[in-house]
Amino acid sequence: MTWRATILTLFPGMFPGPLGTSLAGRGMERGLWSLEARDIRDAATDRHRTVDDMPFGGGAGMVLRPDVVDAAIASAVPEGDDRPLVFLTPRGVPLRQSLVRQLAAGPGVVTLCGRYEGVDQRVVEARGMIEVSIGDYVLSGGELGAMVLLDACVRLIPGVMGAAESAEEESFSSNLLEYPHYTRPADWRGLRVPEVLLSGHHAEVARWRRESSEAVTRERRPDLLTQQGRPGPAAGAPLHPAASPA
């Protein structure tokens, strides 16, 4: 079954963007996954195609209206579609590899790309959206975040990457950053490749890689070490389908 991605955005022309090239693009050409970008403005009901309004309580910026967003979801997601609905927002839980693996193992994903000051919280809650952030910074909209999420998922779809073990050993696969890599020449500008990697002793190479992963994680991301043996913040998040409000 083809893994399906639906994007709800005010700028559908941004897609597929980089997702149409390299591994993701080749996977799409081979029918391993599909992408549909839907314009939220198509759900607006007035002649100006208005999608936003001023926030209650005052403040700068505008907020995407719940009725328009809900209508856009209803139009894009047919009844019985069990794909989870992800809202890309800076206030979401951090995107972690554990959540990526859950999404990649499912039938696909529907992503809502926020703009302006955000989306009316009522539709977020009514639709059971998973609020996800790709980092501690603010972008102009959720489109780039959606691309990051989809790229992370698509590369895990069987057949997209050439070697399955590549996904098993890379960063975050076991709450560790990946060990450093080396290739030819063995001596470059007087800098030698670690001798253990040239030894041919597979057990020693495996131990060196594990110790290197632990060392770089301890230095750069000690928070990951505290997560070993238990899921990260997003790992246990339920993958709610984009169901109609009760």
N, C-alpha and C positions, 0 to 999 in steps of 0.2 A: 504494500500500500504506500502511495506517495505521501511524504510528510508535507503538510500544507501550512503556509504562513499567510495570514491576512493582516494588512497594515491599515489602520485607520488614522488618517493624517490630513492636515490642511494643505500639504505639499506632496501629492502623489508623484510628481515629476522627479522627486529625489530618488525614487526607486526604479530599478534594482540598485543603481549606483555601483559601489564596489562588490555588491553581492552577485553581480552578473559576470564577474571575472574570476580567474584562478580556480581553486578547488570548488567554491560555492557555485560559480558560473558553470563549470563543467558538470557538476552534479545536477544542476537545473536542466541543462541540455539533455542529460541522460534520463530525465524523468524521475530522479531520486527525491526531488522536492519541488515544490511550486511556490510562487509568490504572487499575491494580488494586492495592489495598493488601492485603497478606496478613499475618495475625497469626502471628508466629513461635511463639507458644504452642500453636498448633494442632499443631505437630510434637512437642510434649512427650509422653512416654509414661506418666507417673505421674498419679495422681488430683489432685495439687496443681498440675499443669501447670508443673513446674519447668523453667526454661530456663538457670539459672546455677549456679555453684558457686564455692567459695573458690579463690583463685589458688595454684598450687604455688609454694613459696618464701616464702609469707607475704605480708603487706601488707594494706592496707585495701581494701574494696570487693569486688565479685564480678565474675566473668568469664562471658560467654555460652559455653555448652558447645559443643564442635565437633560432637558427634553431633546435637544438636537443630538447630543452624544448618544443617548439611548436609542433614538431613531436610527442613527448611523450603524450602531451595533446590530439592531434588529434587522436592518436591511442586508448587512454583510454576513451575518451568522444565521444559517437556517436552523429551524427547530430540530432538536436532537443532536446538534453539533456539540461534541464533548471536548473540544479543544479549550484549554485554559485561556483566560483573558488577562493579559499583562499590561499594566499601565506604567509607562516609563516616566518616573518623576524623581527629583532630587530627595524627596522625603520618603522614598521607599526603602525597603531592606536592601542591603548590599547584594549585588549579583555575585553568586559564588558558583563554583564548578559543580557542586552538588545539585543545585537547582537546574543548571544547564543540562546535566545528565538526565534529570527527571523529565524535562521538557523534550529533549531529543529522543527519549524512549517512547514518547507518546505519539498521538496522531498529528501533532502540529501545534500551532499557537496563534492566537489573535492578539495583536499588540495595538494599544492606543497611545498615540504620540501627543503629549501635552504641548500646549503653546500658551503664550501670554503668562498670566499669573497661575494658571493651572486649570483644573477641572472641578466643577461642583462636586463636593464630597458625597452628596446623596446618590449620584449615579454610580460612583466608585463602589459604595457599599451595597447598593441594590443589585449590582451586577456581580458582586463577589470577586472584584478584580484583585489580582496580586500586584501590589505596588512595589516596583523594583527600581533601584538606582545603580548606575554603572560606576559611580564614584562621588567623592566629596567635592563637587564643583557644580556650577550651574551652566547649562548650555542654552541656546536660543529656543530649543524645542526638543521633543523626544525622538526625532527621526534618527539622529546619530546613535542614540542609545539603542533604538530598535535594531539598527544595523549591527551593532556590537553583539547584542543578544542573539540575533539570528545567525551571525557568522559563527559564534561559539557553539550554537546548537547544530547547525548544518554539518560542520566538520565531523561530528560524532555519528552522523547517520551512516549506517553500514554501506560501504561502497564508495563513499565520498573521498576518504583518505586512503592512500595506497596501502599503508601498513597499520593494522589495528593496534599493534603494540605501541605505536607512536602516541596514541591517546592515553595509554595506560601509564607511561613513564613521565609524561610532561608535568609542568608545574600545577600544583593544587590537586593532582590526582589522588594524593594521600596526605593532604594538608602540609605538603612540603614544596618549597620552590625547587625547580629542576636543577640538576647538577650542570656544571659548565661543559661545553662541547669543544672538541678539537678535530682538525682534519689536516691533510697534507698542505705544506711540507712540515715534517716533524720538527725541523729547526727553522724558525722564521725570525730574522733580525736578532739572532742570539737567544731567542726565547724558545725553550724546549717544551714539547708536550710532556705531561707527567709520565714518567717511565712505566707506571703500572698499566697505562692504557696501551703500551707497546709490548707488554709482557706475554699476552695470549692466555693469561690465567683468568678465566671467566669469573671464578669466585672472588678473586682479589679485585677485579674490575668492578663487580657488583658492590663489594664492600666500600670501595673508594667512592663510588657514585652515591651510595647511601650517606656516607659520612660527609661528603661535599654538600649534598642537599640539606642535611641537618645544619651544617655550619652556616651556609648562606641564609637559611631560613632564620636561624638564631640571630644573625646579624641584622637582617633587613625586615623580617616579618615575624618577630617572636610571638605575636598574637596567634599565629597559625599553630604553633606548638601547643598552646593551651587548648586548642580545639580537637586535638587528636583523641580519638576514642568516643567523640560525641559530635553530633551534627552542628554545622554552623548556623547562624541566625536564619538563613533562608532554606536550609536543608529540609526542615520539617514542614515548610509551608504547604498547606493543601493546594492542590492544583484544581481550583474551582473552574467548572465549565462556565462559558458565557451564557448563562441561563437567563430567561426573562425574569424581571422582578416579580416577587411574590405579590 
